Amino acid sequence: MINPFNLDISKMKTMSDSLNAELEKTILEGEAGAGMVKAKATGTGKIVSVEVTDEVYAMGDRNDMCVLIVSAVNAALEKSNQYRAEKGMSALKDMGLRI
């Protein structure tokens, strides 16, 4: 296969694997309701936990609880996506690609 960019493919694979490993172990947190609900996601976008305080249960409104959970999960995923994009751009620059 012709490599038009004259890049070291094995080096790129190593850097990609390293980046994926880092993203997998990085945990980012989103919250809603002034911290009453917290969600954690990996840098690869996997939700690993959702915490709901007793205050949320005491509200007694299931719909409000669901809204808070969805908001916290979306906040965690947004942080994950942003982190992944930043790390990906940084990795491309490290490989010598101009962006």
ABEGO torsion letter per residue (X at the ends): XBBAAGBBAAAAAAAAAAAAAAAAABBBBBBBGGGABBBBBBAAGBBABBBBBAAAAAAGBAAAAAAAAAAAAAAAAAAAAAAAAAAAAAAAAAAGBBX
